[in-house]
Amino acid sequence: MADKRISVLISGRGSNLGALLEAQSATALGGRIVGVVSSRGDAPGLALARTHGVKTAIVDPRAHATRDAFDAMLADTVRACQPDLVVLAGFMRVLGAAFVREFEGRLINIHPSLLPLYPGLHTHRRALADGVRVHGCTVHFVTQDVDVGPIIAQGAVAVRDDDDEGSLAARVLDVEHVLLPAAVRWFCAGQLVIAGNRVRVSGLSGPAREATMLVPPE
């Protein structure tokens, strides 16, 4: 079976893109990144993609007179890659309804919180302000409502007493770099089954399927 074709959308440094490229190099992704699209021309992730021989494109919202024009150009650019899967990896734009409809069911995002907690921005700051003991990240299918699509996987970290926004963000990012390649691998292997607003990952058993985490630990 041919590798799934993957397009990745970024806006910044591309650390999650780097994790996907590393997994691909280790033949642990089950797919091939065929295009990287950035909403910013100065995004460091573009250079990272190019060093791996991946085709890149820039679709800058500031170069388009309307939101609809930007969305249409973004869709055209992604469509040209003929992707089986579109991954939002730090893409800092809310997608329009037409884009989501076209790629729905093969469009996933990684978000730096344990959704449905803390949708939107400044997630680590908000978690610290609320005094939560557990924080983390979520990979989910994208729907027309922001940050509420069916959840594929979540990864958690303990919030330490001495954490600040930077230290907490760094530990969550380490988890993102594991979680996103795993979710992409499950998608490429056909293991993700959407049932309403829930996602079942077929083929998992034992510790990989069920785990208990106590924070703080006993």
Buried (B, 14 or more C-beta within 10 A) or exposed (E): EEBBBBBBBBBBBBBBBBBBBBBBEEEEBBBBBBBBBBBBEEBBBBEBBEEBEBBBBBBEBEEBEEEEEBBBBBBEBBBBBEBBBBBBBBBEBEBBEEBBEBBBEBBBBBBBBBBEBBBEEEBBBBBBEEEBEBBBBBBBBBBBEEBBBBBBBBBBBBBEEEBEBEBBBEBBBBBBBBBBBBBBBBBBBEBBEEEEEEBEBEEEEEEEEEEEEEEEEE
